[in-house]
Amino acid sequence: MRIAEAIVSGDFSAFGEVLEPDALWIGALPGQVCRGRAEIVGMFERAAAAGRRTRPEILAEGDGVLVVDPHVEPRAELNPALHQVVVHDGESVTEIRDYPDRASALAAFERLRELYG
């Protein structure tokens, strides 16, 4: 799958290529939102410029959804156990949501599977 490959590559440019132009990234705290590919890629670029590196690992896969542990280093004080749920349509990423830890992200994944089977 092109999306999974772009994620685990850790290559921000490759990931940017699989984002929908109007993709949405919702952070773990209120007000943490990136609207659109340009804002999301900009956030990645700022993180890289600040010395953050990732080694993304896909923990769970379902129809149209992935759970990702980005393994961010150095860990952010704000969200040290960050995990993400990535929603896609098979061709491109439409939404990313941050969760404070693995258990929360996996619970959201399971809830999505229950709702949309």
VEXTOR-98341 format. One record per atom (N, C-alpha, C, CB): x, y, z. Coordinates in steps of 0.02 Angstrom, whole numbers, padded with zeros to 5 digits, always signed. Last residue first. Glycine has a CB too. Example, Ala and Ser with C-alpha at 12.3 -4.5 7.8 and 13.67 -1.06 7.14 Angstrom:
# VEXTOR-98341
+00642-00112+00354;+00684-00053+00357;+00645+00002+00394;+00704-00030+00286;+00660-00284+00390;+00615-00225+00390;+00660-00165+00390;+00565-00224+00452;
END
This chain:
# VEXTOR-98341
-00859-00058+00520;-00846-00127+00505;-00803-00142+00449;-00904-00158+00495;-00892+00062+00575;-00892+00058+00502;-00874-00010+00474;-00844+00108+00475;-00896+00042+00715;-00944+00086+00681;-00950+00073+00607;-00926+00159+00692;-00789-00045+00740;-00857-00062+00762;-00909-00022+00724;-00866-00049+00838;-00684+00031+00689;-00699-00035+00659;-00769-00057+00678;-00648-00088+00682;-00687+00138+00777;-00699+00149+00706;-00717+00084+00672;-00638+00181+00672;-00650+00070+00895;-00716+00102+00890;-00734+00116+00817;-00716+00168+00931;-00519+00033+00863;-00570-00019+00874;-00641+00010+00869;-00561-00052+00942;-00462+00163+00856;-00460+00117+00799;-00515+00064+00805;-00390+00083+00792;-00477+00204+00988;-00511+00241+00935;-00515+00198+00872;-00474+00307+00920;-00393+00110+01050;-00464+00111+01067;-00504+00148+01013;-00474+00144+01136;-00269+00147+00995;-00297+00081+00978;-00372+00077+00996;-00258+00025+01015;-00257+00273+01055;-00259+00267+00982;-00289+00200+00961;-00188+00275+00952;-00253+00238+01192;-00306+00282+01166;-00313+00277+01090;-00291+00355+01185;-00137+00157+01198;-00203+00130+01216;-00260+00172+01188;-00209+00124+01292;-00034+00248+01161;-00050+00190+01119;-00121+00164+01134;+00001+00134+01130;-00077+00422+01192;-00041+00359+01205;-00068+00303+01160;-00048+00339+01279;-00144+00536+01150;-00090+00543+01200;-00051+00480+01212;-00119+00567+01264;-00162+00555+00973;-00186+00527+01036;-00128+00528+01086;-00214+00455+01027;-00207+00645+00826;-00158+00628+00878;-00194+00602+00940;-00115+00689+00896;-00266+00601+00668;-00284+00623+00736;-00230+00599+00785;-00354+00596+00758;-00288+00643+00502;-00241+00617+00552;-00264+00644+00619;-00166+00637+00536;-00367+00615+00344;-00369+00641+00413;-00316+00606+00456;-00439+00632+00444;-00341+00568+00218;-00391+00621+00225;-00390+00653+00294;-00460+00593+00211;-00221+00505+00109;-00238+00518+00179;-00286+00578+00182;-00174+00531+00222;-00265+00406-00036;-00233+00463-00002;-00261+00472+00068;-00244+00527-00043;-00314+00282-00073;-00268+00317-00118;-00231+00373-00083;-00306+00345-00177;-00390+00239+00032;-00356+00189-00009;-00304+00219-00055;-00406+00151-00050;-00428+00344+00106;-00478+00317+00060;-00448+00263+00014;-00508+00373+00019;-00388+00353+00284;-00373+00359+00212;-00429+00328+00171;-00306+00326+00195;-00329+00410+00438;-00387+00390+00399;-00371+00402+00325;-00452+00429+00421;-00230+00367+00570;-00228+00395+00503;-00286+00366+00464;-00159+00380+00467;-00197+00404+00732;-00243+00366+00690;-00245+00403+00624;-00315+00359+00722;-00046+00401+00829;-00092+00433+00782;-00137+00381+00749;-00053+00471+00729;+00035+00446+00983;+00016+00396+00933;-00037+00429+00888;-00012+00330+00967;+00151+00505+01104;+00109+00518+01045;+00098+00457+01001;+00141+00573+01004;+00207+00516+01228;+00187+00449+01205;+00141+00454+01144;+00152+00411+01262;+00231+00655+01252;+00287+00608+01246;+00269+00539+01220;+00320+00602+01312;+00181+00795+01223;+00147+00732+01207;+00199+00677+01199;+00103+00740+01143;+00262+00898+01275;+00190+00906+01272;+00154+00839+01264;+00172+00952+01215;+00393+00860+01256;+00367+00866+01325;+00291+00866+01325;+00394+00930+01358;+00432+00741+01132;+00406+00807+01149;+00380+00807+01220;+00350+00828+01100;+00583+00651+01114;+00512+00652+01132;+00491+00723+01152;+00496+00602+01189;+00693+00691+00979;+00680+00680+01050;+00605+00686+01063;+00720+00729+01093;+00586+00572+00908;+00645+00584+00949;+00673+00652+00932;+00698+00528+00940;+00440+00475+00892;+00471+00541+00885;+00529+00547+00933;+00420+00598+00897;+00364+00360+00845;+00430+00356+00878;+00469+00421+00868;+00470+00296+00850;+00236+00354+00794;+00287+00388+00754;+00357+00383+00783;+00268+00460+00748;+00131+00227+00776;+00175+00253+00829;+00232+00287+00791;+00202+00195+00878;-00028+00225+00703;+00043+00236+00694;+00075+00259+00759;+00056+00287+00638;-00157+00136+00631;-00132+00164+00694;-00056+00166+00689;-00156+00121+00757;-00266+00170+00494;-00203+00143+00520;-00190+00174+00588;-00144+00159+00471;-00405+00139+00386;-00377+00168+00447;-00314+00132+00468;-00429+00165+00504;-00469+00074+00280;-00468+00147+00282;-00439+00178+00344;-00535+00171+00274;-00488-00069+00363;-00512-00035+00304;-00513+00040+00314;-00583-00060+00285;-00337-00071+00463;-00405-00092+00449;-00427-00056+00385;-00453-00076+00508;-00195-00104+00562;-00223-00084+00497;-00294-00111+00491;-00179-00109+00439;-00076-00055+00685;-00138-00089+00667;-00163-00061+00601;-00192-00080+00723;+00050+00002+00688;+00032-00045+00740;-00031-00085+00723;+00022-00009+00805;+00185+00055+00597;+00113+00043+00593;+00096-00013+00641;+00090+00025+00519;+00302+00173+00644;+00286+00102+00645;+00210+00096+00642;+00315+00066+00709;+00426+00296+00604;+00356+00274+00608;+00348+00197+00603;+00316+00307+00554;+00531+00376+00671;+00540+00308+00645;+00471+00275+00647;+00595+00267+00687;+00584+00548+00660;+00533+00496+00671;+00557+00430+00642;+00466+00517+00640;+00655+00690+00742;+00660+00635+00693;+00604+00585+00709;+00730+00601+00695;+00683+00862+00767;+00642+00802+00780;+00650+00753+00722;+00567+00822+00790;+00748+00983+00746;+00787+00924+00764;+00747+00862+00780;+00829+00941+00822;+00679+01087+00695;+00691+01089+00767;+00729+01027+00792;+00624+01095+00804;+00662+01046+00565;+00708+01101+00578;+00725+01108+00652;+00679+01166+00552;+00562+00950+00588;+00628+00929+00565;+00681+00983+00578;+00626+00911+00490;+00457+01037+00624;+00480+00985+00671;+00551+00962+00652;+00431+00925+00672;+00442+01110+00506;+00462+01144+00568;+00489+01095+00620;+00402+01183+00598;+00401+01007+00420;+00464+01044+00407;+00488+01080+00469;+00454+01094+00349;+00279+00971+00477;+00334+00923+00473;+00401+00958+00464;+00322+00874+00415;+00210+01091+00455;+00220+01068+00523;+00277+01017+00526;+00155+01037+00552;+00207+01091+00315;+00243+01144+00351;+00257+01125+00423;+00203+01208+00350;+00123+00983+00293;+00193+00979+00271;+00235+01032+00307;+00199+00986+00194;+00006+01043+00345;+00033+00982+00374;+00106+00974+00356;-00007+00920+00350;-00014+01154+00262;-00004+01164+00334;+00028+01102+00366;-00070+01181+00369;-00029+01088+00137;+00024+01137+00147;+00038+01148+00221;+00006+01203+00114;-00145+01006+00153;-00078+00977+00142;-00022+01026+00159;-00071+00954+00070;-00261+01060+00280;-00233+01057+00213;-00162+01032+00211;-00236+01124+00181;-00246+01122+00433;-00296+01115+00380;-00262+01117+00312;-00350+01170+00385;-00208+01068+00589;-00179+01087+00525;-00231+01072+00472;-00110+01048+00511;-00232+01110+00758;-00262+01088+00696;-00220+01112+00637;-00336+01113+00689;-00255+01129+00914;-00200+01102+00874;-00230+01070+00811;-00158+01049+00915;-00369+01163+00983;-00335+01215+00945;-00277+01191+00903;-00311+01268+00990;-00346+01048+01115;-00389+01094+01079;-00348+01148+01043;-00440+01127+01127;-00222+00919+01084;-00250+00972+01125;-00296+01017+01084;-00194+01014+01158;-00180+00831+00988;-00206+00803+01050;-00239+00856+01095;-00150+00770+01089;-00231+00886+00822;-00184+00871+00875;-00219+00847+00938;-00142+00931+00891;-00282+00837+00669;-00308+00861+00732;-00261+00838+00788;-00381+00835+00745;-00271+00876+00504;-00232+00846+00559;-00257+00878+00624;-00155+00858+00550;-00344+00845+00348;-00351+00877+00413;-00309+00840+00465;-00425+00881+00435;-00330+00882+00172;-00322+00837+00230;-00325+00878+00295;-00256+00798+00226;-00347+00939+00048;-00385+00966+00104;-00384+00921+00165;-00457+00978+00083;-00264+00862-00036;-00253+00934-00030;-00289+00965+00030;-00274+00969-00093;-00215+00712+00047;-00266+00748+00008;-00250+00822+00015;-00339+00731+00033;-00051+00644+00046;-00102+00684+00081;-00151+00714+00031;-00069+00740+00123;+00051+00585-00020;-00009+00544-00011;-00063+00580+00029;+00010+00479+00024;+00152+00681-00020;+00124+00661-00084;+00061+00618-00077;+00175+00623-00124;+00192+00686+00113;+00155+00743+00084;+00121+00725+00019;+00202+00801+00073;+00268+00570+00118;+00204+00573+00153;+00161+00630+00126;+00215+00581+00229;+00378+00610+00043;+00337+00553+00019;+00269+00554+00053;+00372+00485+00033;+00425+00711+00128;+00404+00727+00059;+00358+00672+00031;+00465+00737+00013;+00459+00642+00244;+00405+00691+00246;+00380+00709+00177;+00427+00753+00283;+00493+00481+00269;+00509+00534+00221;+00450+00582+00218;+00525+00504+00150;+00465+00369+00337;+00488+00426+00377;+00506+00486+00334;+00547+00406+00419;+00420+00252+00285;+00482+00278+00258;+00510+00334+00301;+00472+00303+00186;+00296+00231+00339;+00353+00198+00371;+00420+00221+00344;+00347+00123+00363;+00217+00314+00250;+00221+00325+00322;+00284+00295+00351;+00159+00297+00357;+00234+00259+00124;+00254+00329+00134;+00261+00343+00209;+00202+00377+00103;+00181+00131+00147;+00251+00139+00128;+00276+00210+00140;+00261+00120+00054;+00048+00164+00171;+00088+00133+00224;+00162+00141+00209;+00070+00058+00231;+00015+00215+00043;+00009+00257+00103;+00053+00229+00158;-00064+00261+00126;+00032+00106-00046;+00071+00166-00054;+00071+00210+00009;+00045+00206-00113;+00043-00059+00000;+00000+00000+00000;+00045+00062+00000;-00048+00000+00061;
END
